[in-house]
């Protein structure tokens, strides 16, 4: 007789975490009878979902992308974030063949190196330190970086954009480079194929269509 197997479901609850402190803890304070019953009656284990346990730097918050990559892997999957950090630390970042070739090409053709990226410390899609490393590489090669700032109000608090703009301007005051545009990720990183929204970010960067600001800080304050 053919053996019948019961189905097994892998159910991912994004954002569901376990923490003993009930203060501000919606999961502990909420009415969750099914989850409470499973906790009482079924075998279970608890996994760390942040920091070094999932291939991120110590103390770095986890996120859905990182969690999905590590599920079922049976080992730590070191994230791009961590690998880039290590490359910057040991200096191999500044010898990366693709990056060095690109910067040298710009210099040979007396061109401009446009650096476009999400500024912030969220560590999900980017990190400001990586942007500064690219600018450092350009400056070492004698190429002035033209920076297009995308502010992050999703993986970092919305008001933090001002802090990152101030840090960028302090860097540019000591190093060659210029902040050319500032725009929020709501426009430039829309994932729902809303072209009228994305077009605003595209026109700003490609066609200089937007509101003029004297500094990255003044624009961030306006945003």
LOVEXMAR-337933 format. One record per residue (C-alpha): residue in one letter; x, z, y; residue number from 1. Coordinates in Angstrom, 1 decimal. Example, Ala and Ser with C-alpha at 12.3 -4.5 7.8 and 13.67 -1.06 7.14 Angstrom:
BEGIN
("A",(12.3,7.8,-4.5),1),
("S",(13.7,7.1,-1.1),2),
REM end
This chain:
BEGIN
("X",(0.0,0.0,0.0),1),
("X",(1.3,-0.9,3.4),2),
("X",(2.2,2.1,5.4),3),
("X",(0.4,2.5,8.7),4),
("X",(2.3,3.6,11.7),5),
("X",(0.8,5.4,14.6),6),
("X",(1.6,3.9,18.0),7),
("X",(4.1,5.6,20.2),8),
("X",(3.8,5.3,24.0),9),
("X",(6.6,5.8,26.5),10),
("X",(4.8,6.9,29.7),11),
("X",(6.8,7.3,32.9),12),
("X",(5.5,9.5,35.6),13),
("X",(7.4,8.5,38.7),14),
("X",(8.0,11.5,41.0),15),
("X",(6.9,14.1,38.4),16),
("X",(9.5,16.8,38.1),17),
("X",(9.9,20.4,36.9),18),
("X",(10.9,23.2,39.2),19),
("X",(10.2,26.9,38.9),20),
("X",(9.6,27.6,42.6),21),
("X",(5.8,27.2,43.3),22),
("X",(6.3,27.0,47.1),23),
("X",(5.3,23.5,48.2),24),
("X",(5.3,22.4,44.5),25),
("X",(2.2,20.2,44.0),26),
("X",(2.8,20.0,40.3),27),
("X",(2.8,23.7,39.7),28),
("X",(0.0,24.3,42.2),29),
("X",(-2.2,21.4,41.0),30),
("X",(-4.8,21.4,38.3),31),
("X",(-3.0,19.7,35.4),32),
("X",(-4.8,20.9,32.2),33),
("X",(-3.5,18.1,29.9),34),
("X",(0.1,18.5,30.9),35),
("X",(-0.2,22.3,30.6),36),
("X",(-1.6,21.9,27.1),37),
("X",(1.2,19.5,26.0),38),
("X",(3.7,21.9,27.4),39),
("X",(2.2,24.7,25.3),40),
("X",(1.6,22.9,22.1),41),
("X",(4.2,20.1,21.7),42),
("X",(7.9,20.0,21.3),43),
("X",(9.7,19.0,24.5),44),
("X",(13.1,18.7,26.2),45),
("X",(14.1,18.5,29.8),46),
("X",(16.4,15.9,31.3),47),
("X",(18.4,16.0,34.5),48),
("X",(17.3,13.0,36.7),49),
("X",(19.8,13.2,39.5),50),
("X",(23.5,13.5,40.3),51),
("X",(26.2,12.9,37.7),52),
("X",(23.7,13.1,34.8),53),
("X",(22.4,9.7,35.7),54),
("X",(25.6,8.2,37.1),55),
("X",(25.3,9.2,40.7),56),
("X",(27.6,11.4,42.8),57),
("X",(27.1,15.1,42.4),58),
("X",(24.1,16.3,44.5),59),
("X",(22.7,12.8,45.1),60),
("X",(18.9,12.6,44.5),61),
("X",(17.6,10.4,41.7),62),
("X",(15.2,7.5,42.1),63),
("X",(13.0,5.3,40.0),64),
("X",(15.6,2.5,39.6),65),
("X",(18.2,4.9,38.3),66),
("X",(15.8,6.7,36.0),67),
("X",(14.6,3.5,34.5),68),
("X",(18.2,2.3,33.8),69),
("X",(19.1,5.5,32.1),70),
("X",(16.0,5.9,29.9),71),
("X",(16.9,5.3,26.3),72),
("X",(20.5,4.3,27.1),73),
("X",(22.0,7.1,25.1),74),
("X",(24.8,7.4,27.6),75),
("X",(25.4,7.8,31.3),76),
("X",(24.9,4.5,33.2),77),
("X",(27.2,4.6,36.2),78),
("X",(25.3,3.2,39.2),79),
("X",(26.6,0.6,41.6),80),
("X",(26.5,3.4,44.2),81),
("X",(29.0,5.4,42.2),82),
("X",(31.2,2.5,41.2),83),
("X",(31.5,1.3,44.8),84),
("X",(32.3,4.8,46.0),85),
("X",(35.1,5.0,43.4),86),
("X",(36.4,1.6,44.4),87),
("X",(36.6,2.7,48.1),88),
("X",(38.3,5.9,47.1),89),
("X",(41.0,4.3,45.0),90),
("X",(41.5,1.4,47.4),91),
("X",(40.5,-1.4,44.9),92),
("X",(37.4,-2.2,47.1),93),
("X",(39.8,-3.6,49.8),94),
("X",(41.5,-5.8,47.2),95),
("X",(38.2,-7.1,45.7),96),
("X",(38.8,-10.9,45.3),97),
("X",(35.3,-12.0,46.4),98),
("X",(35.3,-9.8,49.5),99),
("X",(38.9,-10.6,50.5),100),
("X",(38.3,-14.4,50.0),101),
("X",(35.2,-14.3,52.1),102),
("X",(36.9,-12.4,55.0),103),
("X",(40.0,-14.7,54.8),104),
("X",(37.7,-17.8,54.9),105),
("X",(36.1,-16.5,58.1),106),
("X",(39.5,-15.9,59.7),107),
("X",(40.8,-19.3,58.7),108),
("X",(37.8,-21.0,60.3),109),
("X",(37.8,-18.8,63.4),110),
("X",(34.3,-17.8,62.4),111),
("X",(32.2,-14.6,62.7),112),
("X",(31.6,-12.2,59.8),113),
("X",(28.0,-11.0,59.9),114),
("X",(27.5,-7.7,58.1),115),
("X",(23.8,-7.1,57.3),116),
("X",(22.7,-4.0,55.5),117),
("X",(20.5,-1.0,55.2),118),
("X",(22.1,1.9,57.1),119),
("X",(21.5,5.4,55.8),120),
("X",(22.5,7.9,53.2),121),
("X",(19.6,7.3,50.8),122),
("X",(21.9,5.9,48.1),123),
("X",(19.0,3.9,46.5),124),
("X",(19.6,0.4,47.8),125),
("X",(22.7,1.1,50.0),126),
("X",(24.8,3.7,51.7),127),
("X",(26.3,3.6,55.2),128),
("X",(29.8,4.3,53.9),129),
("X",(29.8,1.0,52.0),130),
("X",(29.0,-0.8,55.3),131),
("X",(31.8,0.9,57.1),132),
("X",(34.2,0.0,54.2),133),
("X",(33.3,-3.7,54.7),134),
("X",(33.9,-3.3,58.4),135),
("X",(37.2,-1.6,57.8),136),
("X",(38.2,-4.5,55.5),137),
("X",(37.3,-7.0,58.1),138),
("X",(39.3,-5.2,60.8),139),
("X",(42.3,-4.9,58.5),140),
("X",(42.2,-8.7,58.2),141),
("X",(41.8,-9.2,62.0),142),
("X",(38.2,-10.3,61.8),143),
("X",(35.6,-8.7,64.1),144),
("X",(32.4,-7.8,62.3),145),
("X",(29.0,-8.6,63.7),146),
("X",(26.7,-5.8,62.5),147),
("X",(23.0,-6.3,61.8),148),
("X",(21.5,-2.8,61.2),149),
("X",(18.5,-2.4,59.0),150),
("X",(17.1,1.1,59.5),151),
("X",(15.8,3.1,56.5),152),
("X",(12.6,5.1,57.0),153),
("X",(11.7,5.3,53.3),154),
("X",(14.6,6.7,51.3),155),
("X",(15.7,8.8,54.3),156),
("X",(13.6,10.5,57.0),157),
("X",(12.4,8.0,59.7),158),
("X",(14.0,9.9,62.5),159),
("X",(17.4,9.7,60.9),160),
("X",(17.8,6.1,62.1),161),
("X",(18.9,7.5,65.5),162),
("X",(21.6,9.5,63.9),163),
("X",(23.0,6.6,62.0),164),
("X",(22.9,4.4,65.2),165),
("X",(24.9,7.1,67.0),166),
("X",(27.5,7.2,64.2),167),
("X",(27.8,3.4,64.2),168),
("X",(28.3,3.3,68.0),169),
("X",(31.0,6.0,67.7),170),
("X",(32.7,3.8,65.1),171),
("X",(32.5,0.7,67.2),172),
("X",(33.9,2.6,70.2),173),
("X",(37.1,3.0,68.3),174),
("X",(37.2,-0.2,66.2),175),
("X",(36.5,-3.9,66.8),176),
("X",(32.9,-5.0,66.2),177),
("X",(29.5,-5.2,67.7),178),
("X",(26.0,-4.1,66.8),179),
("X",(24.0,-7.3,67.2),180),
("X",(20.5,-6.4,65.9),181),
("X",(18.5,-3.4,64.8),182),
("X",(15.4,-3.8,62.7),183),
("X",(13.4,-1.6,60.2),184),
("X",(13.3,-2.3,56.5),185),
("X",(9.5,-2.5,56.8),186),
("X",(10.1,-6.1,58.1),187),
("X",(13.4,-7.2,56.7),188),
("X",(13.0,-5.8,53.2),189),
("X",(9.3,-6.4,52.5),190),
("X",(8.8,-6.8,48.7),191),
("X",(5.2,-8.0,48.8),192),
("X",(5.9,-11.5,50.0),193),
("X",(4.3,-10.9,53.4),194),
("X",(6.1,-13.7,55.3),195),
("X",(4.5,-13.0,58.7),196),
("X",(6.1,-9.5,58.4),197),
("X",(9.5,-10.8,57.1),198),
("X",(9.6,-13.6,59.7),199),
("X",(9.9,-11.0,62.5),200),
("X",(13.2,-9.7,60.9),201),
("X",(14.4,-13.2,60.1),202),
("X",(13.8,-14.5,63.6),203),
("X",(15.5,-11.5,65.1),204),
("X",(18.7,-12.0,63.0),205),
("X",(18.8,-15.8,62.8),206),
("X",(17.2,-16.9,66.1),207),
("X",(17.7,-13.8,68.4),208),
("X",(13.9,-13.5,68.9),209),
("X",(13.0,-9.9,69.8),210),
("X",(13.3,-7.2,72.4),211),
("X",(16.7,-6.8,74.0),212),
("X",(18.3,-3.4,73.9),213),
("X",(21.5,-2.3,75.6),214),
("X",(22.8,-0.2,72.6),215),
("X",(21.9,0.4,69.0),216),
("X",(20.9,4.0,70.0),217),
("X",(18.5,2.8,72.7),218),
("X",(16.9,0.4,70.2),219),
("X",(16.6,3.1,67.5),220),
("X",(15.0,5.5,70.0),221),
("X",(12.5,2.8,70.9),222),
("X",(11.7,2.3,67.2),223),
REM end
